[in-house]
């Protein structure tokens, strides 16, 4: 990873640290990564207790209802 890319990533992280809550932090991260990678869609998922992926935040996708991707167990 180039120094320039690392600098941009650090700027995104610094913006996220200043967010008021977890949801805002996640949105700052996906918006920043989407902007820096010049992509239309960027999403952040987390694992729940059953190893399912749950959508935390998204840029470029409707986020109006919970999205859950079942594990392949």
N, C-alpha and C positions, 0 to 999 in steps of 0.2 A: 504494500500500500504506500502510495506516495506521501510525502510530507504535506502537500496541499490537501489531499484527501483526508489525512489525519486531522489537519487544522479545521476543516469543514465539519468533520464528525465531532470534534471537541466543541465547536460552536453550537451544534445541535444539542449536545449533552448539557452544556451550560444553560441553554434556554429551557430545557426540560427541568433542570434543577430548580429554576425559578417558578415553575408552575405551582398552582395552589393545591392540586390534588393528583392522585394517581391517574385518573382518566385524562386530565389535561396534560400530564406528563407524557402519557402514551400517544396522545394526539399530536403533540409537538414533535415527538420522535418520528412518527410515520409521515407527517407532513414534511419534515426536514429531509428525511431520507428520500422521499418521493421527489422532492425538488432537486436534491443533489444528484440523484441518479437519472433524473429526467424521465420518470415513468409515470404512467397514468394511474396505476393502482399500487398501493403498498398497504399491507395489513400486518398486524401484530396479534399473535395468538398466545395463549398460555395453556398449560396442561392442568386439568382438574384431577381430583382424587382417583377417578377411574381411567386416567390416561387419555381422556377425550380432549380435543383441541377446542378451546373457546375463544371466539373473537373478542379481543380487548379493544382494538381501535383500528380504523381503516381510513385511508385517503383514496377517494375515487370509487368507493363502493357504498351503496346504501347501508347504513348501520342502524336501521330503525327497529330491528328486532334481534333477539339473541341468535347467534350462529354457533352451532355445535357440530364438530366433525367427530363422529364416533371412532374410538380406537379400533385397531384391527385385531384385537385379541380373539 
